[in-house]
Amino acid sequence: MGRFFDTLYSTFASNEEGENTQRRKLCLDGVKFEWDAVRTMITRFDAAQQTNLTNVVKAYFGDQMTTFRQDMTAMGG
C-alpha cells in the first residue's frame, strides 16, 4: 500500500510540475494538487486479521477514507 501511495504522489507531483512549467511560461500562478480529490477504501478486508491495521489507516486518512470495507471473498481472494 505504501508503494502505491508513493507512486500516486510521484505521478501527481510530476503532473503538477509539468502544469506549472507551462503556467510559468504564460506568467500565470502555479497550481497545487488538492488531495481532497482522492478517496481510499479498504479492500480484501478480514476482520479477524486486519481490524487494528484498518483503524490505523483510517486514523491516517480520516475523511478521505470511506467507511465501507470490501470483505475478502472466495472469488476476490
C-alpha positions, -999 to +999 in steps of 0.1 A: +000+000+000+029+023+008+044+018-026+011+026-043+008+059-025+044+067-032+037+061-069+005+081-068+023+110-051+051+109-076+026+109-105+007+139-091+039+158-084+051+152-119+018+164-134+018+194-111+054+203-121+046+199-158+015+221-155+034+247-135+062+248-160+037+257-187+019+282-164+052+300-156+058+305-194+024+322-195+031+343-164+003+325-145+003+315-109+012+279-101-013+253-091-011+227-064-028+193-065-056+191-040-056+157-022-093+161-014-100+146-048-086+112-036-107+087-017-095+054-002-112+022+006-101-009+024-104-040+002-099-077+008-108-069+045-106-098+070-119-086+104-101-114+122-067-102+110-069-066+099-091-046+122-062-029+141-044-021+109-075-008+093-081+015+123-046+029+119-051+035+082-085+052+089-069+075+115-042+085+090-066+092+061-095+105+081-124+118+059-106+107+028-114+071+036-148+057+030-164+038+059-172+009+035-149-021+037-149-046+009-147-080+026-124-107+014-144-132-006-136-166-021-138-151-056-119-118-047-090-135-029 
